Amino acid sequence: MEDRFDIAVVGLGAMGSAALYQLGLRGAKAVGLDRFAPPHILGSSHGESRITRQAVGEGRDYVPFVLASHRIWRTLEAETGETLLTACGALVMGPGSGDTSHHGKPDFVGRSIDAAQAFAIPHEVLDGGEIARRFPQFLNLGGDERAYYEPGGGYVRPERCIAAQLQRAGELGADIRTGTTVLSIIQEPGGVRIETENGVVLADQVVVSAGAWTAPLLGAPFTELLTVSRQLLHWYALDDASAYGSESPVFIWMHGSGDTDYLYGFPPLPGEVQVKVATEQYETATRAEAFDRAVSPEESTAMYRHHVAGRLAGATGRVTKSAACLYTVTPDRGFIIDRHPQMNRVLVVSACSGHGFKHSAGIGEAVANEMVQASGRIDLAPYSLGRFG
């Protein structure tokens, strides 16, 4: 038996759950398909917390997405009673002189300040002395640091955001089919045929937001453009949490010149005496079906030795928890939000390139506008496939 829908969403993680919710708000007859049962720990959107910052150093084009996301998460909180966004403040800091890079962008602190000024986002620019005075959890500062501080930044709960959006999508009439692996997507005259292990789904249009599974599903050109990398998250016990007060921010701390010479982290969550920290790596690629989800003690020890020790007050080397997740990355570390070059009824929403969750709710809204209204309020041109030539 073949089912027919206005729109099918393939992949219900950060982007797919957001798109399905927004499609439900617009009255579309929609179906969401996922091989797992989101939220889960098998892809890119788990680990309890994700940093959100409204002035985005990756580029001004992203700012409308994150501003929309904050608005949408507050709406979802009111609709569901969940706590999704905690505005504890966000601190982005680096050396006051010399080269730095984050997500492939030089002078990330300066770029964050520029975005804040362009969009009138409340912020402060701090020097090393002010950082040390206000945030005693950061140790061994050189004194010449420069930082961007955004009081409206903080963290979101990825699993809760996905669950809340899927809950609302279902309440709005979406058909949600988990445990359903999509085998192929074929555009035919008048629609799109989706072959799954559980049968055929027909749709007028399709959104593919399958993260690390996107390239294997769609083939070229995505097999050439998307690289999957394994990323590690670590939680270290605190032997003294007194430096982490009620205004402790999330942080991105660039302590060297390269993209891997940094760490990011979170204050202890309510009731916890541990800190979550991570860095990133792009040198080693993997595949969604083959990556090692276990984090070895040696990997956590190396993270502590190279990035944490002597920098975070009270942080011991004792690991309380660890996790691995996947980044799907483009050559320029930007997003792809564009029609498939051979299937104009298929909109591809990937890849997050390691900085997507903060934008996901806003991207879902823009995608729904694009699919239902044939236009959106946010310009999607910067995320086109055409930029890769």
C-alpha positions as CSV (number, residue, x, y, z in Angstrom):
1,M,0.0,0.0,0.0
2,E,1.3,3.4,-1.0
3,D,0.7,6.5,1.2
4,R,0.6,10.0,-0.3
5,F,1.7,13.2,1.6
6,D,2.3,16.8,0.7
7,I,5.7,16.6,2.2
8,A,8.0,13.9,3.7
9,V,10.8,14.6,6.0
10,V,13.6,12.0,6.0
11,G,15.6,12.2,9.2
12,L,14.1,13.6,12.4
13,G,17.1,14.9,14.3
14,A,17.8,18.6,14.9
15,M,16.8,19.8,11.5
16,G,14.1,17.2,10.6
17,S,12.2,17.5,13.9
18,A,12.2,21.3,13.6
19,A,11.0,21.2,10.0
20,L,8.2,18.7,10.7
21,Y,6.9,20.8,13.6
22,Q,6.9,23.9,11.4
23,L,5.1,22.0,8.6
24,G,2.5,21.0,11.1
25,L,2.0,24.6,12.1
26,R,1.3,25.4,8.4
27,G,-1.3,22.7,8.0
28,A,0.7,20.5,5.6
29,K,-0.1,16.8,5.4
30,A,3.4,15.7,6.4
31,V,5.2,12.4,7.3
32,G,8.5,12.1,9.2
33,L,10.7,9.1,8.6
34,D,13.7,8.0,10.7
35,R,15.6,4.7,10.9
36,F,15.9,5.2,14.7
37,A,13.6,6.7,17.3
38,P,14.7,10.3,18.0
39,P,16.0,11.6,20.2
40,H,18.7,9.0,20.4
41,I,22.5,8.7,20.9
42,L,23.4,7.4,17.5
43,G,23.9,10.6,15.5
44,S,24.7,14.3,16.0
45,S,22.1,15.6,18.5
46,H,22.8,14.2,21.9
47,G,24.9,14.9,24.9
48,E,22.5,16.9,27.2
49,S,23.6,20.4,26.0
50,R,24.6,22.5,23.0
51,I,26.0,26.1,23.1
52,T,23.8,28.8,21.7
53,R,25.0,32.3,20.9
54,Q,23.1,34.9,18.9
55,A,26.1,36.8,17.5
56,V,27.6,34.1,15.3
57,G,31.3,34.4,14.5
58,E,30.9,31.9,11.6
59,G,29.2,34.7,9.7
60,R,26.4,37.3,9.8
61,D,24.2,35.2,7.4
62,Y,23.6,32.7,10.3
63,V,22.3,35.3,12.8
64,P,18.6,35.3,11.6
65,F,18.5,31.6,12.1
66,V,19.6,31.6,15.7
67,L,17.4,34.6,16.6
68,A,14.4,32.7,15.2
69,S,15.5,29.6,17.1
70,H,15.5,31.4,20.4
71,R,12.0,32.7,19.7
72,I,10.7,29.3,18.7
73,W,12.2,27.5,21.7
74,R,10.5,30.0,24.0
75,T,7.2,29.2,22.2
76,L,7.8,25.5,22.6
77,E,8.5,25.9,26.3
78,A,5.1,27.6,26.7
79,E,3.4,24.9,24.6
80,T,5.0,21.9,26.3
81,G,6.1,23.0,29.8
82,E,9.7,21.9,29.0
83,T,12.8,23.8,29.8
84,L,14.8,24.0,26.5
85,L,16.9,27.2,26.6
86,T,19.0,28.4,29.5
87,A,20.4,31.9,29.0
88,C,23.3,31.7,31.4
89,G,25.5,33.8,29.1
90,A,28.1,32.9,26.5
91,L,31.8,33.9,26.6
92,V,34.0,33.6,23.4
93,M,37.6,34.4,24.2
94,G,41.1,34.2,22.7
95,P,44.5,35.8,22.9
96,G,44.6,39.5,22.5
97,S,47.3,39.3,19.8
98,G,48.4,36.7,17.3
99,D,46.4,34.4,14.9
100,T,43.4,32.4,16.0
101,S,40.9,30.3,14.1
102,H,37.6,28.6,15.0
103,H,35.4,26.7,12.5
104,G,37.8,27.9,9.8
105,K,37.3,31.6,10.6
106,P,40.1,33.9,11.7
107,D,39.6,36.4,14.5
108,F,36.5,34.7,15.8
109,V,36.1,37.1,18.7
110,G,36.2,40.1,16.4
111,R,33.7,38.4,14.0
112,S,31.3,37.8,17.0
113,I,31.6,41.4,18.0
114,D,30.9,42.5,14.4
115,A,27.8,40.3,14.2
116,A,26.5,41.6,17.5
117,Q,26.9,45.2,16.4
118,A,25.2,44.6,13.1
119,F,22.1,43.0,14.7
120,A,22.1,45.1,17.9
121,I,22.6,42.1,20.1
122,P,23.4,43.0,23.7
123,H,27.0,42.2,24.5
124,E,30.2,43.3,26.2
125,V,33.8,43.2,25.1
126,L,36.1,42.1,28.0
127,D,39.8,42.1,28.6
128,G,41.8,39.6,30.5
129,G,41.6,41.4,33.8
130,E,37.8,41.7,33.6
131,I,37.5,38.0,32.6
132,A,39.5,36.9,35.6
133,R,37.5,39.1,38.0
134,R,34.0,38.1,36.8
135,F,34.7,34.5,35.9
136,P,37.1,32.9,38.4
137,Q,36.5,29.4,37.0
138,F,39.0,30.3,34.2
139,L,42.6,29.8,35.4
140,N,46.0,30.8,34.2
141,L,44.9,33.6,31.9
142,G,47.7,35.4,30.2
143,G,46.2,38.8,30.9
144,D,46.0,40.0,27.3
145,E,42.9,38.0,26.4
146,R,40.0,39.6,24.5
147,A,36.5,38.2,24.9
148,Y,33.0,38.6,23.6
149,Y,30.4,38.2,26.3
150,E,26.7,37.7,25.4
151,P,24.3,37.7,28.3
152,G,21.5,36.2,26.1
153,G,23.6,33.2,25.1
154,G,23.7,30.0,26.9
155,Y,22.8,26.4,26.2
156,V,19.9,24.4,24.9
157,R,18.9,20.8,25.6
158,P,19.1,19.0,22.3
159,E,17.2,15.8,23.3
160,R,14.4,17.9,24.8
161,C,14.2,20.2,21.8
162,I,13.8,17.3,19.4
163,A,11.3,15.5,21.6
164,A,9.2,18.7,22.1
165,Q,9.1,19.4,18.3
166,L,8.2,15.8,17.5
167,Q,5.5,15.9,20.2
168,R,4.0,19.1,18.8
169,A,4.3,17.8,15.2
170,G,2.3,14.7,16.1
171,E,-0.3,16.8,17.9
172,L,-0.6,19.0,14.8
173,G,-1.3,15.9,12.6
174,A,2.1,14.8,11.3
175,D,2.5,11.1,10.7
176,I,5.8,10.1,12.5
177,R,7.3,6.7,11.5
178,T,10.4,5.7,13.4
179,G,12.3,2.5,12.9
180,T,11.9,3.1,9.2
181,T,15.0,3.0,7.0
182,V,14.8,4.9,3.7
183,L,16.4,2.9,0.9
184,S,16.0,5.3,-2.0
185,I,14.4,8.6,-3.1
186,I,13.3,8.8,-6.7
187,Q,11.6,11.8,-8.3
188,E,8.9,10.8,-10.7
189,P,6.4,12.9,-12.8
190,G,4.2,14.7,-10.3
191,G,6.0,13.7,-7.1
192,V,8.7,11.7,-5.3
193,R,8.8,8.0,-4.5
194,I,10.4,7.0,-1.2
195,E,11.3,3.4,-0.9
196,T,11.7,2.2,2.7
197,E,12.2,-1.2,4.3
198,N,8.5,-0.9,5.4
199,G,7.0,0.0,2.1
200,V,6.6,2.9,-0.3
201,V,5.8,6.5,0.6
202,L,4.8,9.1,-2.0
203,A,5.1,12.8,-1.5
204,D,4.8,16.0,-3.5
205,Q,8.0,17.2,-2.0
206,V,10.7,15.8,0.3
207,V,13.1,17.3,2.9
208,V,16.2,15.2,3.4
209,S,17.8,16.0,6.8
210,A,19.6,12.7,7.4
211,G,22.8,14.1,8.8
212,A,25.7,11.6,8.5
213,W,23.4,9.3,6.4
214,T,22.7,12.0,3.8
215,A,25.6,11.2,1.4
216,P,25.1,7.4,1.3
217,L,21.4,8.0,0.7
218,L,21.7,10.6,-2.1
219,G,25.0,9.9,-3.7
220,A,26.7,12.5,-5.9
221,P,27.4,15.3,-5.4
222,F,27.0,14.8,-1.7
223,T,29.4,12.0,-1.5
224,E,32.1,14.4,-2.6
225,L,30.9,17.4,-0.5
226,L,30.1,15.8,2.9
227,T,32.7,14.4,5.3
228,V,31.7,12.7,8.5
229,S,34.0,13.1,11.6
230,R,33.8,11.5,15.0
231,Q,33.7,14.0,17.9
232,L,34.1,13.4,21.6
233,L,32.4,14.8,24.7
234,H,33.8,14.5,28.1
235,W,32.5,15.2,31.6
236,Y,35.0,15.7,34.4
237,A,34.3,15.7,38.1
238,L,34.9,18.9,40.1
239,D,36.5,18.6,43.5
240,D,35.5,22.2,44.2
241,A,32.5,23.9,42.4
242,S,32.7,27.2,44.3
243,A,34.1,29.1,41.3
244,Y,31.0,28.2,39.3
245,G,28.3,30.7,40.4
246,S,24.8,31.3,39.1
247,E,26.2,33.4,36.3
248,S,28.7,31.0,35.0
249,P,28.6,31.1,31.2
250,V,29.1,28.6,28.5
251,F,32.4,29.3,26.8
252,I,34.6,28.9,23.7
253,W,38.2,29.4,24.7
254,M,40.8,29.6,21.9
255,H,44.2,29.2,23.5
256,G,46.3,28.8,20.3
257,S,46.3,29.6,16.6
258,G,44.7,26.6,15.1
259,D,41.2,25.2,14.8
260,T,42.0,22.5,17.3
261,D,43.8,24.7,19.8
262,Y,40.7,25.4,21.8
263,L,38.1,23.9,24.1
264,Y,34.4,24.7,24.7
265,G,32.4,23.9,27.7
266,F,29.4,24.4,30.0
267,P,28.9,25.3,33.6
268,P,27.7,22.5,35.9
269,L,24.1,21.7,35.2
270,P,21.7,22.1,38.2
271,G,22.5,19.5,40.9
272,E,25.7,18.4,39.3
273,V,29.3,18.6,40.3
274,Q,30.9,18.1,37.0
275,V,31.8,20.1,33.8
276,K,31.2,19.0,30.2
277,V,34.0,20.0,27.8
278,A,35.1,19.2,24.3
279,T,37.2,20.2,21.4
280,E,36.9,19.2,17.7
281,Q,38.9,17.2,15.2
282,Y,38.5,17.1,11.4
283,E,41.6,15.1,10.4
284,T,40.0,11.6,10.6
285,A,36.9,10.8,8.7
286,T,34.5,8.0,9.5
287,R,31.1,6.6,8.4
288,A,27.8,6.8,10.2
289,E,27.4,3.0,10.2
290,A,31.0,2.3,11.3
291,F,32.2,4.9,13.8
292,D,33.3,3.9,17.3
293,R,30.7,5.3,19.8
294,A,32.8,4.3,22.9
295,V,35.3,6.9,24.2
296,S,38.4,5.3,25.5
297,P,40.0,6.4,28.8
298,E,43.1,7.4,26.9
299,E,41.1,9.8,24.8
300,S,39.6,11.5,27.9
301,T,43.0,11.6,29.5
302,A,44.5,13.3,26.4
303,M,41.7,15.9,26.4
304,Y,42.2,16.7,30.0
305,R,46.0,17.0,29.6
306,H,46.0,19.1,26.5
307,H,43.0,21.4,27.1
308,V,41.5,21.2,30.6
309,A,44.3,20.8,33.2
310,G,45.2,24.2,34.7
311,R,42.5,26.0,32.8
312,L,39.2,25.2,34.7
313,A,39.0,25.6,38.4
314,G,38.3,22.5,40.3
315,A,38.3,20.2,37.3
316,T,39.9,16.9,38.1
317,G,41.0,14.2,35.6
318,R,38.3,11.9,36.8
319,V,35.9,11.1,34.0
320,T,32.2,10.9,35.1
321,K,30.8,10.3,31.6
322,S,31.8,10.5,28.0
323,A,30.1,10.3,24.6
324,A,30.9,10.3,20.9
325,C,28.8,12.1,18.2
326,L,29.1,12.8,14.5
327,Y,29.7,16.0,12.6
328,T,28.9,16.1,8.9
329,V,31.1,18.8,7.4
330,T,31.2,20.7,4.1
331,P,34.5,21.9,2.5
332,D,33.9,25.5,3.7
333,R,32.3,24.3,7.0
334,G,29.0,26.0,6.1
335,F,25.5,24.6,5.7
336,I,23.7,23.2,2.6
337,I,20.1,24.1,2.3
338,D,19.3,23.7,-1.3
339,R,17.3,21.7,-3.9
340,H,18.9,18.5,-5.1
341,P,20.6,19.2,-8.5
342,Q,18.8,16.3,-10.2
343,M,15.5,16.3,-8.2
344,N,13.9,19.8,-7.8
345,R,11.2,18.4,-5.5
346,V,13.9,17.3,-2.9
347,L,15.3,19.9,-0.5
348,V,18.6,18.9,1.2
349,V,19.2,20.3,4.6
350,S,22.7,19.4,5.6
351,A,25.3,19.6,6.9
352,C,25.6,21.3,10.3
353,S,29.4,21.3,10.1
354,G,29.7,21.3,13.8
355,H,27.7,24.5,14.6
356,G,24.2,23.7,13.6
357,F,22.0,23.0,16.6
358,K,21.7,26.6,17.7
359,H,20.2,27.3,14.3
360,S,18.0,24.3,13.9
361,A,14.6,25.6,15.0
362,G,15.0,28.6,12.8
363,I,16.2,26.5,9.9
364,G,13.1,24.3,10.4
365,E,10.9,27.4,10.1
366,A,12.7,28.6,6.9
367,V,12.5,25.2,5.4
368,A,8.7,25.0,6.1
369,N,8.3,28.4,4.5
370,E,10.2,27.3,1.5
371,M,8.2,24.1,1.0
372,V,4.7,25.4,1.7
373,Q,4.9,29.0,0.6
374,A,7.6,28.7,-2.1
375,S,9.5,31.4,-0.3
376,G,10.9,32.2,3.1
377,R,11.7,35.2,5.2
378,I,15.4,34.2,5.4
379,D,17.6,34.2,2.3
380,L,18.8,30.7,1.7
381,A,21.2,31.7,-1.1
382,P,24.4,31.5,1.1
383,Y,23.7,27.8,1.6
384,S,23.3,26.8,-2.0
385,L,25.3,24.0,-3.7
386,G,26.3,26.4,-6.4
387,R,29.0,27.9,-4.1
388,F,31.0,24.7,-4.5
389,G,31.2,25.1,-8.3
